[in-house]
Amino acid sequence: MVWGKGTAMRYRGITGWSSISLILGLGTGLLAQEAAPPGPVETGPVIFKDEPQARALYDQMIQAFRQPQTLSYKSDYSWEAKGQELGHCTYRAWLKKPNQFRIEGVSATRGRSGTLIGDGQTLWLFWSGDRPHFSSEDDETYNKTRSNAYMTKPAPPGRHSIGHEVVFLGVGMSMTVLDPSTFFGYTDSLQPYLDAVMGMGQEKVGGEECDVVEASIMKHQRSWYLWLSKKDHLPRKLKQVVRVSYDIITNEVWSDIVIDGPMPAEKFVWTPPEGWQQWQLPPPEAALLKPGTVAPDFELSLADGKKVKLTDFRDKIVWFYIWRAG
Protein backbone atom coordinates (compact mmCIF):
# COMPACT_ATOMS: atom_id res chain seq x y z
CA MET A 1 0.00 0.00 0.00
CA VAL A 2 1.51 3.30 -1.08
CA TRP A 3 0.31 6.83 -1.51
CA GLY A 4 0.03 7.86 -5.14
CA LYS A 5 1.25 11.15 -6.53
CA GLY A 6 -1.12 14.00 -5.96
CA THR A 7 -2.85 12.16 -3.13
CA ALA A 8 -4.61 14.49 -0.69
CA MET A 9 -4.73 13.51 2.95
CA ARG A 10 -7.48 14.46 5.36
CA TYR A 11 -6.95 17.38 7.69
CA ARG A 12 -8.41 17.58 11.13
CA GLY A 13 -8.30 20.62 13.40
CA ILE A 14 -8.93 20.45 17.10
CA THR A 15 -12.54 19.38 16.65
CA GLY A 16 -13.58 20.43 13.18
CA TRP A 17 -13.65 18.22 10.09
CA SER A 18 -13.21 19.39 6.52
CA SER A 19 -14.46 17.93 3.24
CA ILE A 20 -11.33 16.59 1.54
CA SER A 21 -11.16 13.68 -0.89
CA LEU A 22 -8.26 11.31 -1.24
CA ILE A 23 -7.37 8.44 -3.53
CA LEU A 24 -5.50 5.58 -1.93
CA GLY A 25 -3.64 3.07 -4.05
CA LEU A 26 -5.82 0.31 -2.66
CA GLY A 27 -9.45 -0.33 -3.49
CA THR A 28 -12.23 -0.56 -6.07
CA GLY A 29 -14.63 1.85 -4.47
CA LEU A 30 -15.13 2.18 -0.76
CA LEU A 31 -17.21 5.03 0.58
CA ALA A 32 -16.37 5.35 4.26
CA GLN A 33 -17.11 7.76 7.08
CA GLU A 34 -15.25 8.89 10.19
CA ALA A 35 -16.79 7.96 13.52
CA ALA A 36 -16.65 11.55 14.75
CA PRO A 37 -18.86 12.43 13.05
CA PRO A 38 -20.16 10.21 10.19
CA GLY A 39 -22.49 11.49 7.50
CA PRO A 40 -26.24 11.91 7.88
CA VAL A 41 -28.50 8.91 8.35
CA GLU A 42 -32.20 8.32 7.86
CA THR A 43 -34.35 9.44 10.77
CA GLY A 44 -37.48 7.47 9.96
CA PRO A 45 -40.95 8.50 8.85
CA VAL A 46 -41.21 11.64 10.96
CA ILE A 47 -43.37 14.49 9.67
CA PHE A 48 -42.33 18.05 10.45
CA LYS A 49 -44.79 20.82 9.87
CA ASP A 50 -43.73 24.43 9.56
CA GLU A 51 -45.88 26.44 11.96
CA PRO A 52 -46.33 30.11 10.98
CA GLN A 53 -46.38 31.37 14.57
CA ALA A 54 -43.22 29.46 15.47
CA ARG A 55 -41.51 30.56 12.23
CA ALA A 56 -42.40 34.16 13.10
CA LEU A 57 -40.72 33.74 16.51
CA TYR A 58 -37.59 32.40 14.81
CA ASP A 59 -37.50 35.29 12.32
CA GLN A 60 -38.06 37.72 15.19
CA MET A 61 -35.01 36.25 16.95
CA ILE A 62 -32.81 36.80 13.87
CA GLN A 63 -34.06 40.37 13.60
CA ALA A 64 -33.45 40.98 17.32
CA PHE A 65 -29.91 39.65 16.88
CA ARG A 66 -29.19 41.96 13.94
CA GLN A 67 -30.94 45.14 15.00
CA PRO A 68 -28.78 46.52 17.87
CA GLN A 69 -25.67 48.61 17.36
CA THR A 70 -23.95 46.77 20.21
CA LEU A 71 -24.66 43.45 21.90
CA SER A 72 -22.86 41.53 24.61
CA TYR A 73 -23.63 38.29 26.39
CA LYS A 74 -22.09 35.42 28.34
CA SER A 75 -22.57 31.76 27.43
CA ASP A 76 -22.04 28.57 29.41
CA TYR A 77 -21.19 26.11 26.63
CA SER A 78 -20.86 22.32 26.53
CA TRP A 79 -21.10 19.55 23.96
CA GLU A 80 -21.36 15.79 24.25
CA ALA A 81 -21.86 12.51 22.43
CA LYS A 82 -22.78 9.05 23.69
CA GLY A 83 -23.20 10.45 27.18
CA GLN A 84 -19.61 11.72 27.30
CA GLU A 85 -18.78 15.40 27.62
CA LEU A 86 -16.45 16.48 24.81
CA GLY A 87 -15.92 20.05 25.89
CA HIS A 88 -17.10 22.59 28.47
CA CYS A 89 -16.26 26.26 28.69
CA THR A 90 -17.64 29.73 29.15
CA TYR A 91 -17.28 32.47 26.61
CA ARG A 92 -18.16 36.15 26.47
CA ALA A 93 -19.08 37.97 23.28
CA TRP A 94 -18.92 41.70 22.57
CA LEU A 95 -20.30 42.72 19.17
CA LYS A 96 -20.28 46.24 17.77
CA LYS A 97 -21.32 47.50 14.37
CA PRO A 98 -20.20 47.85 11.73
CA ASN A 99 -17.69 45.01 12.12
CA GLN A 100 -15.98 44.78 15.50
CA PHE A 101 -16.08 41.83 17.84
CA ARG A 102 -14.35 40.24 20.79
CA ILE A 103 -14.81 36.65 22.00
CA GLU A 104 -13.09 35.49 25.19
CA GLY A 105 -13.25 31.78 25.99
CA VAL A 106 -12.14 29.96 29.14
CA SER A 107 -12.03 26.18 29.47
CA ALA A 108 -13.98 24.80 32.42
CA THR A 109 -11.61 21.84 32.79
CA ARG A 110 -8.18 22.70 31.36
CA GLY A 111 -7.75 26.28 32.49
CA ARG A 112 -6.78 27.39 28.99
CA SER A 113 -8.15 30.64 27.62
CA GLY A 114 -8.12 32.27 24.21
CA THR A 115 -9.33 35.51 22.66
CA LEU A 116 -10.68 36.46 19.23
CA ILE A 117 -10.69 40.13 18.25
CA GLY A 118 -12.05 41.69 15.08
CA ASP A 119 -10.92 45.27 14.51
CA GLY A 120 -13.09 45.93 11.46
CA GLN A 121 -11.05 44.21 8.75
CA THR A 122 -8.75 41.74 10.50
CA LEU A 123 -9.26 38.91 12.95
CA TRP A 124 -6.67 38.42 15.70
CA LEU A 125 -6.45 35.21 17.75
CA PHE A 126 -4.16 34.78 20.75
CA TRP A 127 -3.93 32.67 23.86
CA SER A 128 -2.86 33.09 27.46
CA GLY A 129 -0.10 30.56 27.98
CA ASP A 130 0.58 27.91 25.36
CA ARG A 131 -1.56 27.72 22.26
CA PRO A 132 -3.49 24.51 21.40
CA HIS A 133 -1.72 21.61 19.70
CA PHE A 134 -3.28 20.96 16.29
CA SER A 135 -3.16 17.42 14.91
CA SER A 136 -1.68 18.49 11.57
CA GLU A 137 1.60 19.57 13.19
CA ASP A 138 4.37 17.46 14.66
CA ASP A 139 5.55 17.76 18.25
CA GLU A 140 8.85 19.40 17.33
CA THR A 141 7.15 22.22 15.41
CA TYR A 142 4.60 22.70 18.16
CA ASN A 143 7.22 22.95 20.90
CA LYS A 144 9.04 25.67 18.95
CA THR A 145 5.94 27.81 18.44
CA ARG A 146 3.66 26.99 21.37
CA SER A 147 4.36 30.09 23.48
CA ASN A 148 3.73 33.78 22.77
CA ALA A 149 2.02 32.99 19.48
CA TYR A 150 -0.88 34.59 17.67
CA MET A 151 -2.83 34.11 14.45
CA THR A 152 -4.38 36.65 12.11
CA LYS A 153 -6.55 36.47 9.01
CA PRO A 154 -8.89 38.71 7.01
CA ALA A 155 -12.39 39.32 8.44
CA PRO A 156 -14.18 41.54 5.91
CA PRO A 157 -17.65 42.88 6.81
CA GLY A 158 -20.43 40.32 6.30
CA ARG A 159 -18.05 37.74 4.86
CA HIS A 160 -16.58 35.99 7.85
CA SER A 161 -17.92 33.50 10.37
CA ILE A 162 -17.02 33.93 14.02
CA GLY A 163 -18.76 30.61 14.72
CA HIS A 164 -16.23 28.76 12.59
CA GLU A 165 -13.28 30.42 14.33
CA VAL A 166 -14.10 29.65 17.97
CA VAL A 167 -12.75 26.11 17.66
CA PHE A 168 -9.25 27.60 17.41
CA LEU A 169 -9.57 29.11 20.88
CA GLY A 170 -8.77 25.63 22.18
CA VAL A 171 -11.06 25.93 25.20
CA GLY A 172 -13.40 23.04 24.44
CA MET A 173 -15.72 24.55 21.83
CA SER A 174 -16.78 23.04 18.53
CA MET A 175 -19.10 25.69 17.05
CA THR A 176 -21.57 28.06 18.61
CA VAL A 177 -25.23 27.14 18.03
CA LEU A 178 -25.99 30.58 16.58
CA ASP A 179 -23.14 32.20 14.69
CA PRO A 180 -22.27 35.54 16.38
CA SER A 181 -21.62 36.94 12.89
CA THR A 182 -25.40 36.90 12.39
CA PHE A 183 -25.24 40.20 14.30
CA PHE A 184 -23.33 41.71 11.35
CA GLY A 185 -25.74 40.44 8.69
CA TYR A 186 -23.94 37.18 7.97
CA THR A 187 -26.17 34.24 7.01
CA ASP A 188 -24.77 30.87 8.02
CA SER A 189 -24.68 28.01 5.52
CA LEU A 190 -27.43 26.05 7.30
CA GLN A 191 -30.21 28.59 6.77
CA PRO A 192 -31.14 27.47 3.23
CA TYR A 193 -31.80 24.01 4.71
CA LEU A 194 -34.14 25.20 7.47
CA ASP A 195 -37.29 23.28 6.56
CA ALA A 196 -39.60 23.71 9.56
CA VAL A 197 -39.98 25.63 12.81
CA MET A 198 -42.34 24.20 15.40
CA GLY A 199 -43.61 25.57 18.69
CA MET A 200 -42.81 23.72 21.91
CA GLY A 201 -44.72 25.83 24.40
CA GLN A 202 -43.35 28.18 27.01
CA GLU A 203 -40.83 27.81 29.81
CA LYS A 204 -38.93 29.95 32.29
CA VAL A 205 -35.15 30.21 32.01
CA GLY A 206 -33.37 32.12 34.75
CA GLY A 207 -36.70 33.57 35.87
CA GLU A 208 -37.56 34.87 32.37
CA GLU A 209 -40.60 33.74 30.40
CA CYS A 210 -39.51 32.20 27.11
CA ASP A 211 -41.17 30.89 23.97
CA VAL A 212 -39.62 27.55 23.02
CA VAL A 213 -39.25 26.52 19.36
CA GLU A 214 -37.56 23.71 17.48
CA ALA A 215 -35.96 24.54 14.13
CA SER A 216 -35.56 21.48 11.91
CA ILE A 217 -32.65 21.54 9.47
CA MET A 218 -32.13 19.13 6.56
CA LYS A 219 -35.24 17.09 7.31
CA HIS A 220 -34.42 16.76 11.00
CA GLN A 221 -30.83 15.64 10.54
CA ARG A 222 -30.11 18.61 12.79
CA SER A 223 -32.34 20.54 15.21
CA TRP A 224 -31.97 23.79 17.07
CA TYR A 225 -34.05 24.12 20.24
CA LEU A 226 -34.32 27.77 21.24
CA TRP A 227 -35.72 29.35 24.41
CA LEU A 228 -36.53 32.91 23.26
CA SER A 229 -37.12 35.60 25.85
CA LYS A 230 -40.48 37.33 25.56
CA LYS A 231 -38.72 40.52 26.67
CA ASP A 232 -36.21 40.97 23.84
CA HIS A 233 -36.70 37.84 21.65
CA LEU A 234 -33.06 36.78 22.12
CA PRO A 235 -32.16 33.26 23.32
CA ARG A 236 -31.63 32.44 26.95
CA LYS A 237 -30.98 28.78 26.28
CA LEU A 238 -29.95 26.94 23.10
CA LYS A 239 -29.59 23.28 22.26
CA GLN A 240 -28.37 21.72 19.03
CA VAL A 241 -28.76 18.05 18.17
CA VAL A 242 -26.90 16.61 15.18
CA ARG A 243 -28.36 13.20 14.38
CA VAL A 244 -25.82 10.84 12.82
CA SER A 245 -25.31 7.23 13.93
CA TYR A 246 -25.54 8.79 17.41
CA ASP A 247 -26.59 12.23 18.65
CA ILE A 248 -24.03 15.01 19.02
CA ILE A 249 -25.50 17.56 21.42
CA THR A 250 -24.45 21.15 22.08
CA ASN A 251 -25.91 23.17 24.95
CA GLU A 252 -25.61 26.88 25.67
CA VAL A 253 -27.12 29.06 28.38
CA TRP A 254 -26.91 32.81 27.77
CA SER A 255 -26.81 35.41 30.52
CA ASP A 256 -25.66 38.99 31.19
CA ILE A 257 -27.24 40.15 27.92
CA VAL A 258 -26.77 43.88 27.25
CA ILE A 259 -28.33 45.51 24.21
CA ASP A 260 -26.95 48.81 22.88
CA GLY A 261 -24.72 49.30 25.88
CA PRO A 262 -21.45 51.32 25.74
CA MET A 263 -18.38 49.55 24.39
CA PRO A 264 -14.98 51.29 24.46
CA ALA A 265 -12.96 51.20 21.25
CA GLU A 266 -10.00 49.66 23.11
CA LYS A 267 -11.91 46.39 23.47
CA PHE A 268 -11.53 45.76 19.74
CA VAL A 269 -7.85 46.62 19.36
CA TRP A 270 -4.91 44.30 19.96
CA THR A 271 -1.22 44.67 19.19
CA PRO A 272 1.17 41.71 19.58
CA PRO A 273 3.50 42.26 22.55
CA GLU A 274 7.20 42.49 21.90
CA GLY A 275 8.74 39.08 21.30
CA TRP A 276 5.52 37.43 20.17
CA GLN A 277 5.49 35.49 16.90
CA GLN A 278 2.83 35.21 14.25
CA TRP A 279 1.88 31.60 13.60
CA GLN A 280 -0.22 29.97 10.89
CA LEU A 281 -2.04 26.68 10.94
CA PRO A 282 -0.14 24.20 8.73
CA PRO A 283 -1.90 23.66 5.37
CA PRO A 284 -3.49 20.23 4.75
CA GLU A 285 -0.73 19.25 2.32
CA ALA A 286 1.82 19.58 5.13
CA ALA A 287 0.49 16.29 6.52
CA LEU A 288 0.90 14.38 3.25
CA LEU A 289 3.15 11.35 3.02
CA LYS A 290 5.76 11.43 0.28
CA PRO A 291 4.96 9.51 -2.94
CA GLY A 292 6.03 5.88 -2.58
CA THR A 293 5.65 5.85 1.21
CA VAL A 294 3.77 2.88 2.63
CA ALA A 295 0.39 4.07 3.88
CA PRO A 296 -0.17 3.44 7.61
CA ASP A 297 -3.10 1.18 8.40
CA PHE A 298 -6.14 2.65 10.13
CA GLU A 299 -9.63 1.61 11.16
CA LEU A 300 -12.86 3.56 10.74
CA SER A 301 -16.38 3.23 12.05
CA LEU A 302 -19.08 3.34 9.36
CA ALA A 303 -22.53 4.86 9.77
CA ASP A 304 -24.03 1.41 10.39
CA GLY A 305 -21.62 0.76 13.26
CA LYS A 306 -19.40 -1.70 11.39
CA LYS A 307 -15.61 -1.36 11.28
CA VAL A 308 -13.41 -1.23 8.21
CA LYS A 309 -9.60 -1.27 7.91
CA LEU A 310 -7.44 0.08 5.14
CA THR A 311 -5.66 -3.27 4.88
CA ASP A 312 -8.99 -4.94 4.05
CA PHE A 313 -8.60 -3.48 0.57
CA ARG A 314 -4.97 -4.28 -0.16
CA ASP A 315 -4.07 -4.25 -3.89
CA LYS A 316 -7.31 -2.47 -4.79
CA ILE A 317 -8.04 1.13 -5.71
CA VAL A 318 -10.11 2.97 -3.09
CA TRP A 319 -11.78 6.34 -3.36
CA PHE A 320 -12.05 7.63 0.18
CA TYR A 321 -14.17 10.69 0.80
CA ILE A 322 -14.65 12.44 4.14
CA TRP A 323 -17.36 15.05 4.35
CA ARG A 324 -18.51 17.42 7.01
CA ALA A 325 -21.67 16.10 8.63
CA GLY A 326 -24.73 18.35 8.66
Secondary structure, DSSP 8 states (H G I E B T S, - for coil): -B--TT-----B-SS-B--EEEEESS-S------SSS-------S------HHHHHHHHHHHHHHHS-SEEEEEEEEEEEETTEEEEEEEEEEEEETTTEEEEEEEESSS--EEEEEEESSEEEEEEESS----TTS-HHHHHHHSSSEEEEEE--TTS--STTTGGGG-SS-S--SS-GGGGGT---TTGGGEEEEEEEEEEEETTEEEEEEEEEETTTTEEEEEEEETTTS-EEEEEEEEESSSEEEEEEEEEEEEES----GGGG-----TT-EE-----GGGG---TT-B----EEE-TTS-EEEGGGGTTS-EEEEE----
